[in-house]
Amino acid sequence: MIQAISFRQADAPYAPSSPRMMGRSLRIINHLRLVALECRSASRVDLDHACALLLADPADAQMRHAETLMRGFRQAVCKRPVFYRPGTADLSFDEAWLGRLFEAIEQEDKDSFRFLIQSRVPRWTQRNLAFLIRSISEQFHKF
């Protein structure tokens, strides 16, 4: 005996959904998207040098952490990052990765933060990238 098979909506081809994040992380990512748009034509920076300048002049540094991160992110991940337009619901791999870093900071999960940084960033720039991400996260606590 042959039995017909019915296809339900759940049987539709699997399309991975966009990663879910906390609202605070999404706000930070959206802010970084805006900064990335502004920095598109700016020259890239050396993260070591840029972080040293931020530490030397802390009075004006708060406004420049996100800009420094966006201008040096390619150096940190060793490839061209992908950032979507502000307000886009989907997240690129780079945005989702940054969002997970911000969530690890929020949840005080040092092991996850360290793992995420070490899994993708060369050792020589891990400290600088971690400094920038922690600084940006701290700035968003003030709002």
Contacts in CASP RR format, 6 or more apart in sequence:
PFRMAT RR
TARGET T0000
AUTHOR 0000-0000-0000
METHOD contacts of the structure
MODEL  1
MIQAISFRQADAPYAPSSPRMMGRSLRIINHLRLVALECRSASRVDLDHA
CALLLADPADAQMRHAETLMRGFRQAVCKRPVFYRPGTADLSFDEAWLGR
LFEAIEQEDKDSFRFLIQSRVPRWTQRNLAFLIRSISEQFHKF
18 89 0 8 1.000
18 90 0 8 1.000
18 91 0 8 1.000
19 91 0 8 1.000
19 96 0 8 1.000
21 29 0 8 1.000
21 91 0 8 1.000
21 96 0 8 1.000
21 99 0 8 1.000
21 100 0 8 1.000
21 103 0 8 1.000
22 103 0 8 1.000
22 106 0 8 1.000
24 102 0 8 1.000
24 106 0 8 1.000
24 140 0 8 1.000
25 99 0 8 1.000
25 100 0 8 1.000
25 102 0 8 1.000
25 103 0 8 1.000
25 106 0 8 1.000
27 140 0 8 1.000
28 98 0 8 1.000
28 99 0 8 1.000
28 102 0 8 1.000
28 136 0 8 1.000
28 137 0 8 1.000
28 140 0 8 1.000
29 91 0 8 1.000
29 95 0 8 1.000
29 98 0 8 1.000
29 99 0 8 1.000
29 102 0 8 1.000
30 86 0 8 1.000
30 87 0 8 1.000
31 66 0 8 1.000
31 140 0 8 1.000
32 66 0 8 1.000
32 69 0 8 1.000
32 70 0 8 1.000
32 83 0 8 1.000
32 95 0 8 1.000
32 98 0 8 1.000
32 136 0 8 1.000
33 83 0 8 1.000
33 84 0 8 1.000
33 85 0 8 1.000
33 86 0 8 1.000
33 87 0 8 1.000
33 88 0 8 1.000
33 95 0 8 1.000
34 86 0 8 1.000
35 66 0 8 1.000
35 67 0 8 1.000
35 69 0 8 1.000
35 70 0 8 1.000
36 70 0 8 1.000
36 83 0 8 1.000
37 85 0 8 1.000
37 86 0 8 1.000
38 67 0 8 1.000
39 67 0 8 1.000
39 70 0 8 1.000
39 71 0 8 1.000
42 67 0 8 1.000
42 71 0 8 1.000
43 71 0 8 1.000
44 71 0 8 1.000
44 72 0 8 1.000
44 74 0 8 1.000
44 75 0 8 1.000
45 68 0 8 1.000
45 71 0 8 1.000
45 72 0 8 1.000
45 75 0 8 1.000
46 72 0 8 1.000
46 75 0 8 1.000
47 68 0 8 1.000
47 72 0 8 1.000
47 75 0 8 1.000
47 76 0 8 1.000
47 125 0 8 1.000
47 128 0 8 1.000
47 129 0 8 1.000
47 132 0 8 1.000
48 125 0 8 1.000
48 128 0 8 1.000
50 68 0 8 1.000
50 71 0 8 1.000
50 72 0 8 1.000
50 128 0 8 1.000
51 68 0 8 1.000
51 128 0 8 1.000
51 131 0 8 1.000
51 132 0 8 1.000
54 61 0 8 1.000
54 64 0 8 1.000
54 65 0 8 1.000
54 68 0 8 1.000
54 135 0 8 1.000
55 61 0 8 1.000
61 135 0 8 1.000
62 135 0 8 1.000
62 139 0 8 1.000
65 132 0 8 1.000
65 135 0 8 1.000
65 136 0 8 1.000
65 139 0 8 1.000
66 136 0 8 1.000
68 132 0 8 1.000
69 129 0 8 1.000
69 132 0 8 1.000
69 133 0 8 1.000
69 136 0 8 1.000
70 83 0 8 1.000
73 81 0 8 1.000
73 94 0 8 1.000
74 80 0 8 1.000
74 81 0 8 1.000
75 125 0 8 1.000
76 121 0 8 1.000
76 122 0 8 1.000
76 125 0 8 1.000
76 128 0 8 1.000
76 129 0 8 1.000
77 94 0 8 1.000
77 120 0 8 1.000
77 121 0 8 1.000
78 122 0 8 1.000
81 92 0 8 1.000
81 94 0 8 1.000
82 92 0 8 1.000
82 93 0 8 1.000
82 94 0 8 1.000
82 95 0 8 1.000
83 92 0 8 1.000
83 94 0 8 1.000
83 95 0 8 1.000
84 90 0 8 1.000
84 91 0 8 1.000
84 92 0 8 1.000
84 95 0 8 1.000
97 116 0 8 1.000
97 120 0 8 1.000
98 133 0 8 1.000
100 112 0 8 1.000
100 116 0 8 1.000
101 113 0 8 1.000
101 116 0 8 1.000
101 117 0 8 1.000
101 133 0 8 1.000
102 133 0 8 1.000
102 136 0 8 1.000
102 137 0 8 1.000
103 109 0 8 1.000
104 110 0 8 1.000
104 112 0 8 1.000
104 113 0 8 1.000
104 116 0 8 1.000
105 113 0 8 1.000
105 133 0 8 1.000
105 134 0 8 1.000
105 137 0 8 1.000
106 137 0 8 1.000
113 130 0 8 1.000
117 126 0 8 1.000
117 129 0 8 1.000
117 130 0 8 1.000
118 126 0 8 1.000
121 129 0 8 1.000
END
